Amino acid sequence: MEGIGYDFIPRVLDRTEVDEWVKTHDADSLLMARRIIQEEGLLCGGSSGTTLLGAIHWALSKNLTENDVVVVVMADNVRNYLTKHLSKHWMIEN
């Protein structure tokens, strides 16, 4: 996803605190962001789609039970993406 991880690593990130990394693909992340908006009414951006998609992939790889809790922080909103992943034409073209 553009702007996540490959351009730069934020100085505030202590990579020694990260136990696992999960990779996602841009198209899947943007489709997840659209799904979150449609199904949950949360006006999130593509980075949030990436975050939730990664969390789902991670959770499915674990032996979680109904007593486990997974918290996902979605830190962006749709404001800067009104002409991007919300547009069906943009999604088809890109």
KAGI-V253915 format. One record per helix or strand of 2 or more residues. SS is the DSSP state (~ for helix, > for strand). FROM is the first residue (numbers start at 1). TO is the last residue. If there is no record, write none. Layout:
SS|FROM|TO + SS|FROM|TO
This chain:
~|15|17 + ~|26|40 + ~|46|60 + ~|78|81 + ~|88|93
